[in-house]
Amino acid sequence: MAFAGVYFEDDEKKCAVILTKPAIGKMQTIHERSPLCLTREQSTTWISAKHFSKISDNAINNFDVSMIDFHAVSPRVNSTINNDLELTTKNFL
């Protein structure tokens, strides 16, 4: 699985953006938007700039969310001051 995104740079800055879409399935319990997830095959097509249009809306909108493992993480993730493994430990409560 990969996230669709774009990257560009010029003389002044470098910029990367992860594309999002409305959340579906259990992703909706986390946030109203989710990353645009791509299968391995779709990601290969995505990075070949001349073929962006070959990733169909149907394939994108029907990504199998069950491929993603969900678990609660510490609310400490909301601050950039924190940067340790405890942030992603399962069952932190």
Rosetta silent file (secondary structure, phi, psi, omega in degrees, C-alpha in Angstrom):
SEQUENCE: MAFAGVYFEDDEKKCAVILTKPAIGKMQTIHERSPLCLTREQSTTWISAKHFSKISDNAINNFDVSMIDFHAVSPRVNSTINNDLELTTKNFL
SCORE:     score description
SCORE:     0.000 S_00000001
   1 L     0.000  144.417  177.905    0.000    0.000    0.000 S_00000001
   2 E  -140.552  160.926  173.962    1.129    3.537   -0.762 S_00000001
   3 E  -100.112  137.071  174.989   -0.273    7.044   -0.397 S_00000001
   4 L   -76.855  140.147  179.404   -0.786    9.141   -3.532 S_00000001
   5 E  -161.345  176.055  175.976    0.991   12.445   -3.416 S_00000001
   6 E  -131.382  151.428  179.169    2.835   15.091   -5.314 S_00000001
   7 E  -138.572  137.265  173.882    6.271   16.580   -4.777 S_00000001
   8 E  -150.603  160.006  176.482    7.840   19.631   -6.307 S_00000001
   9 E  -147.327  152.673  172.974   10.673   21.996   -5.636 S_00000001
  10 L  -136.244 -166.181 -177.022   11.927   25.296   -6.904 S_00000001
  11 L   -64.627  -23.987 -174.140   14.770   27.621   -5.954 S_00000001
  12 L  -101.989  -27.011 -173.859   13.039   28.677   -2.736 S_00000001
  13 L  -157.574  163.261  171.758   11.335   25.605   -1.328 S_00000001
  14 E  -116.717  139.943 -176.760   10.554   21.912   -1.472 S_00000001
  15 E  -139.369  133.348  175.653    6.952   20.831   -1.096 S_00000001
  16 E  -127.892  138.799 -178.733    5.281   17.440   -0.630 S_00000001
  17 E  -133.586  130.127  172.133    1.544   16.875   -0.412 S_00000001
  18 E   -92.919  124.775  179.971   -0.361   13.682    0.430 S_00000001
  19 L   -75.478  143.255  179.629   -3.636   13.605   -1.470 S_00000001
  20 E  -124.857  168.484  177.708   -6.773   12.871    0.532 S_00000001
  21 E  -148.036  168.917  175.876  -10.364   11.896   -0.167 S_00000001
  22 E   -58.858  137.243 -179.752  -13.523   11.502    1.909 S_00000001
  23 L   -67.165  148.869  176.094  -13.044    8.677    4.413 S_00000001
  24 L  -128.051  160.131  174.993  -14.893    5.396    3.894 S_00000001
  25 H    54.787 -140.101 -175.668  -15.675    2.455    6.161 S_00000001
  26 H   -70.025  -12.617  174.469  -13.867    2.290    9.475 S_00000001
  27 H   -62.451  -29.241 -179.439  -11.616    5.177    8.415 S_00000001
  28 H   -63.884  -22.010  179.705  -14.606    7.443    9.123 S_00000001
  29 H   -74.610  -14.941 -178.893  -14.292    6.651   12.840 S_00000001
  30 L   -99.015  -45.154 -175.480  -10.909    8.384   12.857 S_00000001
  31 L  -162.425  158.327 -179.670  -11.385   11.390   10.576 S_00000001
  32 L   -75.144  -16.894  177.457  -13.646   12.678    7.827 S_00000001
  33 E  -120.013  156.672  175.916  -10.756   12.505    5.311 S_00000001
  34 E  -141.517  157.394  176.227   -8.241    9.761    4.592 S_00000001
  35 E   -60.891  150.377  175.114   -5.085    9.471    2.498 S_00000001
  36 L   -78.103   98.991 -175.941   -5.629    8.378   -1.069 S_00000001
  37 E   -83.919  138.168  179.899   -4.373    4.789   -0.678 S_00000001
  38 E  -124.549  144.831  172.757   -3.033    2.944   -3.695 S_00000001
  39 L   -72.513  171.002  178.541   -2.268   -0.713   -4.294 S_00000001
  40 H   -56.921  -45.505 -179.567    1.234   -1.672   -5.462 S_00000001
  41 H   -62.334  -44.992  179.348   -0.009   -1.780   -9.057 S_00000001
  42 H   -64.809  -37.355 -178.999   -1.710    1.611   -8.767 S_00000001
  43 H   -67.223  -34.285  175.910    1.348    3.186   -7.152 S_00000001
  44 H   -63.442  -41.985  176.394    3.511    2.034  -10.066 S_00000001
  45 H   -65.616  -41.270 -177.194    1.072    3.726  -12.424 S_00000001
  46 H   -59.175  -43.286 -175.744    0.930    6.818  -10.189 S_00000001
  47 H   -77.857   -8.724  173.679    4.676    7.488  -10.313 S_00000001
  48 L   -93.302   89.878 -168.966    4.667    7.239  -14.100 S_00000001
  49 H   -47.856  -32.342 -177.167    3.402   10.797  -14.657 S_00000001
  50 H   -74.255   -5.578 -175.660    2.125   10.183  -18.166 S_00000001
  51 H  -117.997   18.394 -178.879   -0.354    7.566  -16.864 S_00000001
  52 H   -50.513  -40.636 -174.451   -2.172    9.394  -14.013 S_00000001
  53 H   -68.997  -11.659 -178.808   -5.501    9.010  -15.796 S_00000001
  54 H   -78.809   -9.839  175.985   -5.210    5.184  -15.795 S_00000001
  55 L   -87.139  105.781 -172.892   -6.026    5.001  -12.080 S_00000001
  56 L   -72.904  151.869  175.107   -9.790    4.740  -12.248 S_00000001
  57 H   -56.588  -38.719 -178.705  -12.149    6.444   -9.817 S_00000001
  58 H   -62.509  -44.047 -179.779  -13.622    3.016   -9.099 S_00000001
  59 H   -64.496  -40.379 -179.469  -10.256    1.557   -8.073 S_00000001
  60 H   -69.925  -45.179 -176.099   -9.515    4.513   -5.812 S_00000001
  61 H   -74.932  -13.725 -179.405  -12.946    4.676   -4.215 S_00000001
  62 L  -113.181   28.210  177.054  -13.070    0.945   -3.552 S_00000001
  63 L   -58.339  135.725 -177.335   -9.720    0.556   -1.800 S_00000001
  64 L   -77.473   94.817 -177.294   -9.958   -2.373    0.633 S_00000001
  65 H   -62.040  -20.574  179.935   -9.737   -0.586    4.000 S_00000001
  66 H   -65.951  -11.821  177.406   -9.520   -3.973    5.742 S_00000001
  67 H   -73.803  -10.822 -176.323   -5.856   -4.040    4.617 S_00000001
  68 L  -102.857  131.835  178.039   -5.142   -1.392    7.275 S_00000001
  69 L   -91.778  125.042 -178.855   -4.596   -2.309   10.912 S_00000001
  70 L  -106.967  140.320  170.133   -6.150    0.210   13.324 S_00000001
  71 L  -156.821  153.296  179.275   -5.261    0.756   16.967 S_00000001
  72 L   -69.485  146.300  175.226   -5.494    3.581   19.466 S_00000001
  73 L  -126.630  168.823 -178.307   -2.400    5.653   20.109 S_00000001
  74 L   -64.080  141.597  174.849   -1.480    8.128   22.809 S_00000001
  75 H   -64.684  -10.122  176.401   -3.042   11.591   22.624 S_00000001
  76 H   -63.744  -14.936  178.722    0.548   12.805   22.957 S_00000001
  77 H   -64.196  -15.798 -176.794    0.796   12.392   19.166 S_00000001
  78 H   -77.921   -1.577  179.743   -0.946   15.759   18.887 S_00000001
  79 L  -124.064  130.966  178.462    2.184   17.669   19.902 S_00000001
  80 L   -70.950  -10.673  176.348    5.383   17.917   17.889 S_00000001
  81 L   -65.502  -33.607 -177.131    7.295   18.212   21.176 S_00000001
  82 L   -86.665  135.287 -179.934    6.791   14.472   21.682 S_00000001
  83 L  -157.155   77.202  179.800    8.872   12.062   19.609 S_00000001
  84 L  -148.897  166.472 -176.170    9.209    8.575   21.104 S_00000001
  85 H   -63.769  -25.936  179.813    8.046    5.013   20.505 S_00000001
  86 H   -58.481  -24.888 -178.179    5.394    5.245   23.219 S_00000001
  87 H   -60.806  -29.664 -176.310    3.359    7.412   20.835 S_00000001
  88 H  -114.337   10.746  179.228    2.438    4.418   18.683 S_00000001
  89 L   -67.485  131.096  177.777    2.327    1.657   21.284 S_00000001
  90 L   -67.592  150.534  176.352   -0.888   -0.352   21.043 S_00000001
  91 L    52.909   50.807 -177.416   -3.238   -0.403   24.025 S_00000001
  92 L   -70.933  -17.903 -176.794   -1.576    2.526   25.731 S_00000001
  93 L   -75.370    0.000    0.000   -4.451    3.014   28.197 S_00000001
